[in-house]
Amino acid sequence: MSMSTLAAFEAGRAALGVPDGSADGRFQSDGQTWVLTARGEYAGATVELTAYADTDRVESRGGGS
C-alpha cells in the first residue's frame, strides 16, 4: 500500500495494527524525498506500508533526521 502523506501512513498503520516501532525512515532523490516504510501482519498476510514526503515538509513538522 503506497501513501502520499505521513498522516495517511499513520492512519493506515494504526488501522492495520502495524506496531509503531516497525517504521523505518530514509531519504532518497539526493535528500529531496523522505520515505517511511513499515511491515506487519494483517489477517494472515504480510503488509508493507510506504509513504513519501518532500524533505522540506518533513523538516517543517519536526520529522526526519
C-alpha positions as CSV (number, residue, x, y, z in Angstrom):
1,M,0.0,0.0,0.0
2,S,1.5,3.3,-1.0
3,M,0.5,6.6,0.7
4,S,1.2,10.2,-0.3
5,T,1.2,11.8,3.2
6,L,2.7,10.9,6.6
7,A,-0.8,11.3,8.2
8,A,-2.2,8.8,5.8
9,F,0.7,6.4,6.6
10,E,0.0,6.7,10.4
11,A,-3.7,6.2,9.9
12,G,-3.1,3.1,7.7
13,R,-0.5,1.7,10.2
14,A,-2.9,2.1,13.1
15,A,-5.9,0.6,11.2
16,L,-3.9,-2.5,10.2
17,G,-2.3,-2.9,13.7
18,V,1.2,-2.5,12.4
19,P,3.4,-1.7,15.5
20,D,4.8,1.9,16.0
21,G,8.3,0.7,16.3
22,S,8.3,-1.1,12.9
23,A,8.6,2.1,10.8
24,D,11.9,3.0,9.2
25,G,12.6,6.3,7.6
26,R,15.2,7.2,4.9
27,F,16.0,9.8,2.3
28,Q,16.1,9.4,-1.5
29,S,16.4,11.6,-4.6
30,D,19.5,13.4,-3.3
31,G,17.8,14.1,0.0
32,Q,14.7,15.7,-1.6
33,T,12.3,12.9,-0.6
34,W,11.8,11.3,2.8
35,V,10.5,7.7,2.6
36,L,8.8,5.9,5.6
37,T,8.1,2.2,5.4
38,A,6.7,-0.4,7.9
39,R,5.8,-4.0,7.7
40,G,3.4,-6.1,9.8
41,E,0.9,-8.9,9.7
42,Y,-2.8,-8.4,8.9
43,A,-5.4,-11.2,8.5
44,G,-2.6,-13.7,7.9
45,A,-0.8,-11.7,5.3
46,T,2.3,-9.6,5.4
47,V,1.5,-5.9,4.6
48,E,4.0,-3.2,3.8
49,L,3.1,0.5,4.1
50,T,5.1,3.2,2.2
51,A,4.8,7.0,2.5
52,Y,6.7,9.7,0.6
53,A,7.1,13.3,1.6
54,D,9.2,16.3,0.4
55,T,12.0,16.8,2.8
56,D,11.0,20.4,3.5
57,R,7.5,19.3,4.6
58,V,9.0,16.7,7.0
59,E,11.5,19.1,8.4
60,S,8.9,21.8,9.0
61,R,6.9,19.3,11.1
62,G,9.9,18.1,13.1
63,G,10.4,14.7,11.4
64,G,13.3,13.2,9.6
65,S,17.0,13.2,10.6
